[in-house]
Amino acid sequence: MFLNCIFLILTYTCCVATAANDLPDNFQRCRQKDTKLNDCLKSAVPDALRKMKEGIPSLAVPSMEPLKVSAINIESGAGPVVITQNYRNIKLYGLTDTILTTYKADLKHHRLRTDSLTPKMEFIADYVMKGRILVLPIQGKGIANITMLNLVVKHDLIGEPVTRDGVTYMHMRDYRVKFIPQRVLLHFSNLFNGDKRLGDQMNAFLNENSELVFNELKESYEKSLSSVFQDVTNKIFDKVPMNKIFLED
Ligand SMILES: *[C@@H]1O[C@H](CO)[C@@H](O)[C@H](O)[C@H]1NC(C)=O
């Protein structure tokens, strides 16, 4: 009897644990057939992001405020900005204040396109860098603060249906982003081995030329952050069946 009980308990936990997950109860749901599906998603997605401030432990979704990224390495080749940059212990602040300005869901083709606006996104990280900007050499090791104001991001999510145990998931196989910040503020502590005068001058120079500097580095940031966004999206989309994210009736 006792063994039977244990057996029952084990089977029970086994099957509950492997059953398909659902979105947290407090998430807004949108219906596939809703003629206003895009409007529904435009409000549901940022609402979900705000509810993910502390992450979703049951789906292993990490905290979104801040969103932590382990490392980004950037080799910027030719052109006026040639810098090798290594960032570690990256924290992104401000993503949960994002709103969406447009949403275009094409569920038949597993494609989601949306434009977001983040009033202030701070990228704070330990950095090491070496290179040159225009004719000026730059090197340092300290804390970087790259702040983007009124950041418009164009997201293009390209998914595909994946069926497991007869259940269909919408796996995102590609996630493309374009960053269009209204303004970028840069600050690198401890440039030139802590030489304050040179460091202050370089930080002032970087901010006067922030458009040039950012444009040269933009593609690397976009590539790195799109893979972070893709991972977070797939944490949910690979575990929650498509018809529980986009309700069928
Ligand atoms: C980063 O820079 C922005 C803009 O200058 C500033 O508002 C913010 O407080 C800084 N963040 C940190 C952690 O230093």
The ligand as a MOL file (V3000), in Angstrom:
LIG
                    3D

  0  0  0     0  0            999 V3000
M  V30 BEGIN CTAB
M  V30 COUNTS 14 14 0 0 0
M  V30 BEGIN ATOM
M  V30 1 C 24.0750 55.9980 -16.9620 0
M  V30 2 O 24.0210 57.2000 -17.6930 0
M  V30 3 C 22.7540 57.8460 -17.6580 0
M  V30 4 C 22.8020 59.0400 -18.6070 0
M  V30 5 O 23.8910 59.8490 -18.3530 0
M  V30 6 C 22.4080 58.2110 -16.2350 0
M  V30 7 O 21.1360 58.8210 -16.1930 0
M  V30 8 C 22.4110 56.9540 -15.3890 0
M  V30 9 O 22.1730 57.2710 -14.0240 0
M  V30 10 C 23.7320 56.2060 -15.5050 0
M  V30 11 N 23.6160 54.9190 -14.8170 0
M  V30 12 C 24.5310 54.4560 -13.9740 0
M  V30 13 C 24.2590 53.1250 -13.3360 0
M  V30 14 O 25.5560 55.0450 -13.7090 0
M  V30 END ATOM
M  V30 BEGIN BOND
M  V30 1 1 1 2
M  V30 2 1 1 10
M  V30 3 1 2 3
M  V30 4 1 3 4
M  V30 5 1 3 6
M  V30 6 1 4 5
M  V30 7 1 6 7
M  V30 8 1 6 8
M  V30 9 1 8 9
M  V30 10 1 8 10
M  V30 11 1 10 11
M  V30 12 1 11 12
M  V30 13 1 12 13
M  V30 14 2 12 14
M  V30 END BOND
M  V30 END CTAB
M  END
